[in-house]
Amino acid sequence: MKNGKEKKVSVMPLGDRVLVKPADAAEEQTLASGIIIPDTAKKEKPETGKVVAVGQGKRGDDNELIPMSVKVGDTVMFSKYGYDEVKIEDEEYYIVSESNILAIIK
């Protein structure tokens, strides 16, 4: 997302998966509240990123579709080891199951 323009990604995650553009290292250093995270804490903290695409949701036991809790544009925090790395058009993205998303950052 260089030069401030959002790229339209032509990938649709399946089920309850979410496609996330990881936050840059500079973005991760300071939280929105202004708190600066030291490098020592950064090594074990959860990952953050922006939701680029979401699947339709998960099917419950009664075959009803359970809608997703996140939407495109949300900034999320997710488990450090709970994603798959993919490269799409020379950009790095993560595919994360909704169950590995820990929080939506407002």
Stockholm file with secondary structure:
# STOCKHOLM 1.0

chainA/1-106         MKNGKEKKVSVMPLGDRVLVKPADAAEEQTLASGIIIPDTAKKEKPETGKVVAVGQGKRGDDNELIPMSVKVGDTVMFSKYGYDEVKIEDEEYYIVSESNILAIIK
#=GR chainA/1-106 SS CGGGCCCCCCCCCCTTEEEEEECCHHHHHBCTTSCBCCHHHHTTSCEEEEEEEECSCEECTTSCEECCSCCTTCEEEECTTSEEEEEETTEEEEEEEGGGEEEEEC
#=GC SS_cons         CGGGCCCCCCCCCCTTEEEEEECCHHHHHBCTTSCBCCHHHHTTSCEEEEEEEECSCEECTTSCEECCSCCTTCEEEECTTSEEEEEETTEEEEEEEGGGEEEEEC
//
